[in-house]
Amino acid sequence: MNKTRANCTRVKTMNKNLASLAMIALMLGMAFAGCLGGDDTTDDPADTTGTDTTGTDTTGTDTTGTDTTGTDTTGTDTTGTDNTTGTDNGGGTTTIDVGTITCGPDGSIAIAGSSTVLPLAEAWAQYYDAACPGISITVEGGGSSSGAGRVCANSEKGTPVEIGDMSRDWKSSEADRALDGYTMSCLKGDTTRKAIQVEVAKDGLSVVMKKGGDAESCVNTLGGLTVDQLRYIFSSKDMADLIADGWDSSSLANVDSDNDREWSDLSADCANSAIVLAYPDAESGTFEYFCEAIMNDDCSFGTGTQSADDNVLVNSLTGDGAAVAYFGYAYYVENTDILTASAVKNADGNYVVPSATTVADGTYNPLSRPLFMNLNVGDLSKTKPFLEFGFGDGGDTLVSSVGYVPLISEYEHEMRERLEGPGPDVGTITCGPDGSIAIAGSSTVLPLAEAWAQYYD
């Protein structure tokens, strides 16, 4: 990226020289035409060659002398740049006003991990990178396990990164959690590394199917799906084993004696077509979250299309009307013209569809979940300004634009505080008997009570 900008500067200089020669030639030509007594009344068409109309300079050539993207590609300090444009996934121009971006120190930032967090990481990186010419950001997927491993410099997962994205919490085998609740000490890879866990958005894991297919027709007939129905649909276990593990067989109104999964098992009003599955692979945090929330921690999934790339799962659905899948809310939002999301019965007994409102207020349970970025402590000087942009109004706008739900202001403030680094070492804590402790009273004492409670709890 920096090399492209350097080329851009050289080309700009050449273009200025050429423009000067062209102006001289034009003036001579006009004088000559005047001598012949003819007037040129035809307007020259605008020269758009090399002009960036997408919000992203892909040629390295600015032929207008004006940067139309809000990005200075000459190496000038753009701290405080107002950024209003960017390139969407289709190559078109978006007009999202993300406000003023304050750049961190020059250098590179590598981000990798969860495919669910990927759209958000790409959106933040696109605007931050465009506003800050001294900074180069690369963003990759690979799954939450990859995000945890690479931020810990675990070579088994790939090259080290400054930010590891995850759509699940850390496993006890991956890192130890400090008493502050958010500093993770790596247990694999470089065990001297620590990462700050920061929640960046809320997601509603969505159960989706093709519009107009047998799967959608069945779900519409039922009014949505229960947790037990979802477990039956995605599990490879036979009914006897499911029942032994606490599954409610009454969730099926028309089950037959075979062990084949068919939509008609759920209701006699559903088509007698085989249920076709598509779901993330085991490296995905989405896989693990669904396993925990729906499958009773038993990840015995039926045969189907597995991929860490959610676009592959979308393609599986569009090719088969009897197919059902689950993935992050953002990918459903991107494909609402061809996909339908099922309502899911929540803890209150209500069928609720995923939306920005139901994910934010928690009524879309048990499939609402947090999304995380984990920042290597040794690189906070570079990554803190990037996350501060993400937690600003412009970053929140981008969270919504990719289909996720921004954090409420109070919780976002807590995440900002985490960017200051690990909390204080409070030594060994001796716990009292199990139970609950309620504290109330002075708003002045409140910050201290909260700090003590955070560590003791």
Residue pairs with C-beta under 8 A, 6 or more apart in sequence:
1 129
1 136
2 133
2 134
2 136
4 57
4 60
5 60
5 73
5 74
5 75
5 133
6 75
7 60
8 57
8 60
8 61
8 62
8 73
8 74
9 73
9 74
9 75
11 60
11 61
11 62
12 61
12 62
12 65
12 74
15 61
15 62
15 63
16 65
30 40
33 39
33 40
47 63
49 63
50 59
50 61
50 62
50 63
51 62
51 63
51 64
51 68
52 58
52 59
52 62
52 68
52 69
53 68
53 93
54 87
54 91
54 92
54 93
55 69
55 85
55 86
55 87
55 93
55 94
55 130
56 69
56 86
56 87
56 126
56 130
57 69
57 71
57 73
60 73
62 73
67 73
68 85
69 83
69 85
69 130
70 81
70 82
70 83
70 84
70 85
70 130
70 131
71 78
71 81
71 83
71 130
71 131
71 133
72 78
72 81
72 133
73 133
74 133
75 133
75 134
76 133
77 103
77 134
78 101
78 103
78 131
78 132
78 133
79 102
79 103
80 100
80 101
80 102
81 100
81 101
81 103
81 131
81 132
82 99
82 100
82 101
83 97
83 98
83 99
83 100
83 101
83 127
83 130
83 131
83 394
84 95
84 96
84 97
84 98
85 93
85 94
85 95
85 96
86 93
86 94
86 96
86 123
86 126
86 127
86 130
87 93
87 94
87 126
88 94
94 401
96 127
96 394
96 397
96 398
96 401
97 394
97 397
98 127
98 389
98 392
98 393
98 394
98 395
98 397
98 398
99 392
99 393
99 394
100 394
101 127
101 128
101 131
101 132
101 389
101 394
102 385
102 388
102 389
103 128
103 131
103 132
103 134
103 135
103 385
104 132
104 135
104 381
104 382
104 383
104 384
104 385
104 386
105 134
105 381
105 382
106 134
106 135
107 134
107 135
107 136
107 382
108 135
108 136
108 137
108 138
109 125
109 135
109 136
109 137
109 138
109 162
109 163
109 379
109 382
109 383
109 386
110 137
110 138
110 140
110 159
110 160
110 161
110 162
110 163
111 121
111 125
111 137
111 138
111 139
111 140
111 161
111 162
111 163
111 164
111 165
111 373
112 139
112 140
112 141
112 142
112 146
112 147
112 150
112 158
112 161
112 163
112 164
112 165
113 140
113 141
113 142
113 143
113 144
113 146
113 147
113 148
113 150
113 151
113 161
113 163
113 164
113 165
113 166
114 141
114 143
114 144
114 147
114 165
114 166
114 167
114 168
114 284
114 285
114 286
114 371
115 141
115 142
115 143
115 280
115 284
115 286
115 308
115 309
115 310
115 328
116 167
116 203
116 284
116 285
116 286
116 310
116 327
116 328
116 330
116 371
117 147
117 165
117 166
117 167
117 200
117 371
117 372
117 373
118 139
118 141
118 165
119 330
119 331
119 402
119 403
119 404
120 200
120 201
120 330
120 371
120 398
120 399
120 402
120 404
121 139
121 163
121 165
121 373
122 139
123 398
123 401
123 402
124 386
124 389
124 390
124 395
124 398
125 137
125 139
125 386
127 389
127 394
127 398
128 135
128 137
128 386
128 389
129 135
129 136
129 137
135 382
137 386
141 308
141 309
142 150
142 157
142 158
142 283
142 308
143 280
143 281
143 283
143 284
143 285
143 308
144 165
144 166
144 167
144 168
144 283
144 284
144 285
144 286
144 288
145 157
145 283
145 284
145 285
146 157
146 158
146 164
146 283
147 161
147 164
147 165
147 166
147 374
148 154
148 157
148 164
148 166
148 170
148 171
148 174
148 175
148 374
149 156
149 157
149 158
149 164
149 174
149 188
149 189
150 157
150 158
150 159
150 160
150 161
150 164
151 160
151 161
151 162
151 163
151 164
151 186
151 193
151 195
151 374
151 375
151 376
152 164
152 174
152 175
152 186
152 187
152 188
152 189
152 190
152 191
152 193
152 195
153 160
153 186
153 189
153 190
153 193
154 186
154 188
154 189
154 190
155 189
156 188
156 189
157 189
160 189
160 190
160 376
161 376
162 375
162 376
162 379
162 382
162 383
163 373
163 374
163 375
163 376
163 383
163 386
164 195
164 373
164 374
164 376
165 371
165 372
165 373
165 374
166 285
166 371
166 372
166 373
166 374
167 203
167 284
167 285
167 286
167 289
167 328
167 369
167 371
167 372
168 285
168 286
168 288
168 289
168 369
169 372
170 177
170 184
170 197
170 374
173 187
173 188
174 184
174 186
174 187
174 188
175 184
175 185
175 186
175 187
175 195
176 184
176 185
176 187
177 183
177 184
178 184
178 185
178 422
178 423
179 423
179 425
179 426
179 429
179 455
180 422
180 423
180 424
180 454
180 455
181 423
181 454
182 196
182 197
182 198
182 418
182 423
183 194
183 195
183 196
183 197
183 377
183 422
183 423
184 194
184 195
184 196
184 197
184 374
185 191
185 194
186 192
186 193
186 194
186 195
193 376
193 377
193 378
194 376
194 377
194 422
195 374
195 375
195 376
195 377
196 374
196 375
196 377
196 380
196 418
196 419
196 421
196 422
197 372
197 374
197 418
198 372
198 373
198 374
198 375
198 387
198 415
198 418
198 419
199 370
199 371
199 372
199 407
199 411
199 415
200 371
200 372
200 373
200 387
200 390
200 391
200 399
200 407
200 415
201 370
201 371
201 399
201 404
201 405
201 406
201 407
202 359
202 360
202 368
202 369
202 370
202 371
202 404
202 405
202 406
202 407
203 328
203 329
203 330
203 359
203 368
203 369
203 370
203 371
203 404
203 405
204 329
204 354
204 355
204 358
204 359
204 364
204 367
204 368
204 369
204 405
205 286
205 289
205 290
205 293
205 326
205 327
205 328
205 329
205 354
205 367
205 368
205 369
206 326
206 327
206 328
206 329
206 331
206 332
206 341
206 342
206 354
206 367
207 225
207 230
207 324
207 325
207 326
207 341
207 342
207 344
207 367
208 317
208 324
208 325
208 326
208 327
208 332
208 335
208 339
208 340
208 341
208 342
209 215
209 216
209 219
209 317
209 321
209 323
209 324
209 325
209 339
209 340
209 342
210 216
210 317
210 318
210 320
210 321
210 323
210 338
210 339
210 340
211 338
211 339
211 340
212 321
213 320
213 321
213 322
213 323
214 263
214 270
214 271
214 273
214 321
214 322
215 263
215 275
215 321
215 322
215 323
215 324
216 321
216 340
217 270
217 271
218 263
218 266
218 267
218 269
218 270
218 271
219 225
219 340
219 342
219 343
221 267
221 269
221 270
222 229
222 266
222 267
222 270
223 343
223 351
224 342
224 343
224 344
224 345
224 351
224 352
224 353
225 233
225 342
225 343
225 344
225 345
226 251
226 344
226 345
227 293
227 294
227 344
227 345
227 366
228 247
228 248
228 251
229 251
229 252
229 266
230 294
230 344
231 242
231 247
231 294
231 295
231 296
232 242
232 247
232 251
232 252
232 261
232 265
233 261
233 275
233 277
233 324
234 277
234 279
234 290
234 294
234 295
234 301
234 302
234 326
235 242
235 295
235 298
235 300
235 301
235 302
236 300
236 301
236 302
236 303
237 245
237 298
237 300
238 259
239 247
239 249
239 255
239 259
242 249
243 249
245 296
245 298
246 296
247 296
249 255
251 266
252 265
252 266
253 266
253 267
253 268
254 264
254 265
254 266
254 267
254 268
254 270
255 265
256 262
256 264
256 265
260 274
261 274
261 275
261 302
262 272
262 273
262 274
262 275
263 270
263 271
263 272
263 273
263 275
263 322
264 270
264 271
264 272
264 273
271 322
273 322
274 322
275 302
275 322
275 323
275 324
276 304
276 316
276 320
276 322
276 323
276 324
277 301
277 302
277 303
277 304
277 305
277 323
277 324
277 325
278 304
278 305
278 306
278 307
278 313
278 316
278 317
278 323
278 324
278 325
279 287
279 290
279 301
279 304
279 305
279 306
279 313
279 325
279 326
279 327
280 286
280 287
280 290
280 306
280 307
280 308
280 310
280 313
280 326
280 327
281 287
281 306
281 307
281 308
282 288
282 299
282 306
283 308
284 308
286 326
286 327
286 328
287 299
288 299
289 369
290 326
290 367
291 297
291 298
291 299
293 366
293 367
293 369
294 366
294 367
295 301
304 316
305 312
305 313
305 316
305 325
307 313
310 327
310 328
310 331
311 331
313 325
313 327
313 331
314 325
314 327
314 331
314 335
314 339
316 323
316 325
317 323
317 324
317 325
317 338
317 339
318 338
318 339
328 403
328 404
329 354
329 359
329 403
329 404
330 402
330 403
330 404
331 403
332 339
332 341
332 354
332 403
333 402
333 403
334 403
341 353
341 354
342 353
343 351
343 352
343 353
344 351
344 352
344 353
344 354
344 364
344 366
344 367
345 351
345 352
346 352
346 363
346 364
346 365
346 366
347 365
347 366
348 363
350 363
352 358
352 363
352 364
352 365
353 364
354 364
354 367
355 364
356 400
356 405
358 364
358 368
359 368
359 405
360 405
360 408
362 368
371 404
373 387
375 383
375 384
375 387
375 419
376 383
377 421
377 422
380 419
380 421
384 419
387 415
387 419
388 416
388 419
389 395
390 398
390 399
391 407
391 412
391 415
391 416
396 406
399 405
399 406
400 406
406 412
407 415
423 455
426 455
429 455
429 456
431 456
437 453
439 449
439 453
